[in-house]
């Protein structure tokens, strides 16, 4: 598989240098170049690259601002390329793969490409970087307003408010969003930690529901309850999770 790659740098000689180095790498496909941040945002959205060599200090919009503009969208593997070592710490706060300090030699460049190939081949790393970026965009909160889900080999971005309920089935979860349902491999406990406590409630070891979708809760026997959702679905609310019910009830 070829890595679809773009170069972003305001200096023509810097772009030419990277272009020349990439010519010797048959598993990289240079799909676009950009001279500034605005162009970078446009080509990232248009070409959806796997890898981006991104200058940091550019007129108008920095490399960091480029990433902030595309947060929540397609996230390529990022290698920062700069003449300034003072940005290194900030670069890795953006979960960059590497930080190439100009001038760099061919050996250093090839080591970076080897790491990019390894990371691109590990889909879990890609998904993890997306989640980390979204968490950073959310101000460091662990619960997210937008989630990145791996569905059938692709990354699907979902607004948490669109999620109606989550249903466990062994080591898999069914995510119900309106008329659609997606199956992902994750534990209920791990997924619950990604959700806002005030928006979602665990009602059963196999069920989490969006509070906004609850129409009615009916008491049954021995501390058990039944939940009626707005779409007519009825689910059990087990006594194991009755404390979650009490925190929702006023009066």
Secondary structure, 3 states (H helix, E strand, C coil): CCEEEEEECCCHHHHHHHHHHHHCCCCEEEEEEECCHHHHHHHHHHHCCCEEEEECCCCCCCHHHHHHHCCCCCCCEEEEEECCHHHHHHHHHCCCCEEEECCCCHHHHHHHHHHHHHHHCCHHHHHHHHHHHHHHHCCCCCCCCEEEEEECCEEEEEEHHHCCEEEEECCEEEEEECCEEEEEECCHHHHHCCCCCCCEEEEECCEEEEHHHEEEEEECCCCCEEEEECCCCEEEECHHHHHHHHCCCCC
